[in-house]
């Protein structure tokens, strides 16, 4: 476009810029509307409906499903305990790994080790959890322990097995954000801290940990949100004896086919997740001080 | 992290073979591994090279080159589908399910894509009521011979003298016991539940399935397996809540636990009982003397089947006694068809797990349609599982 056209050309450029922006955003917008907004509206409509006599949905306008939420209070409570505890366990295991990867490993090994963290994701979580069923089952670790004289160890279908499965399954999601925030850490700050007389521990707490908090909070909320909907690991490694809200949802949609009640629970779960995200974001902002990090 | 997006997708041939071999070893129960997660749709494409082989002329009606069937895990001889493809050019996609409720949920949601499926007796009237299935065109099923079928097992496929479904096989729901670990002989559901809270503490499994878990708890008190009565269900709930802390697992995937020796006793379907006993002789299969469930699985064709001609062709093929006998040898469940029984080896017919004595069969009940849709039983199960 020639330079001599003046205001019209300016206008045209802006229009073209806006048009391009819209064009670039269109796929994501369409995607979100079709796969997030529309299903959400459908679920919201279902949640004020009634269960048809043979199961499924029948049109109505009632808040009865929401009034019935206490019927799944135990499942909600179990989930509210599992999600933070599981995320915390994940964090405790993940932080040293991320620290090691970001600060200790020579550059040339780093990529390989990072790849090793991610590679398990290439196999379905279902398959990997099934593998754990056999490792923890009677012919796995307990058989090895019996071989060295430690008899009658039971691992499968215990709360410990569920926790192990969760830490194993979600570890990469915790390691990667912490790694990223540690990797950006300016090492001169560590030297400065040491020069100013801080012990290694107080350097770690005051500098390293504090500066990696955004990564910690990202990983923590990511894992926690996913754990709010978790049902597979408790079913397989916990023997289906502990009932989480994810299990309640699966049963309501696939077994008792009470879609309206399931929808009401799903909506409630989404709202809870949003609250968790907002709180996590607030805490993150406060702890990180001036460093503003938006999670949502 | 959604696991569901893969559900409808075919898995790779390598994965399929792996899974198949695992199923063949019997390491997975009827309500199979995806089933127990509640998702329940492990889809396996029997042949991916669709379209490469020319389709031979089979009948006047075009069969297309692919169809899909919804069935139970470990329920067919895989060779059956390969032979069918050789004969007709139609590749069969096998969808494996965890429960009748799940099958119904999928069909209610619409567009299941199945041209044949395997519902259990007590669900057929509901499918008919909801208009999900149509009467079968018997002219297309020349291999089916109603006179050879045992009416005790087949009646629920026929509603108002119209045939909606034809039987595949029948079976019972009892319990399997590792008699080396639990040496006291057991013959009743009362003993099952009492042992679960005593010698079998931490070693007992019940199904993740309202029909059988609630039904067999009802049998503790001698109530009907199908009861919907408030007071009787309340008693069953009391028992279930009392037993819950003593259980090893609430899962319909009980073969791995029993085989590894983690579980010593489990609710069990005929075919799983036969497989467990075959591989581990000390595992016995017991029918509660108070009664319990007897069932028949049927073949039916959904109204919205995308490839009805192939659905009928496969069904007719499966009704051929020569084909059906291989199916029974593979899945270990007894046949309803006298022509097939004639072809089965004597040791199969003499196996008391498959063909129990008449006095044990008499008190058994077929599941009732009402239990499938009753919200009360569903909520009871949820309270039991979340306790």
Interface residues (C-beta under 8 A of the other chain):
Chain A: X51 X53 X54 X55 X56 X71 X72 X74 X75 X78 X124 X125 X126 X130 X133 X134 X137 X138 X139 X140 X154 X156 X157 X226 X229 X231 X232 X235 X236 X239 X240 X241 X243 X247 X248 X250 X251 X253 X254 X255 X256 X257 X258
Chain B: X1 X3 X6 X33 X34 X36 X37 X38 X39 X40 X98 X99 X101 X102 X104 X105 X108 X126 X129 X130 X202 X205 X208 X210 X244 X247 X248 X249 X250 X251 X256 X257 X260 X261 X262 X373 X375 X378 X379 X381 X382 X385 X386 X387
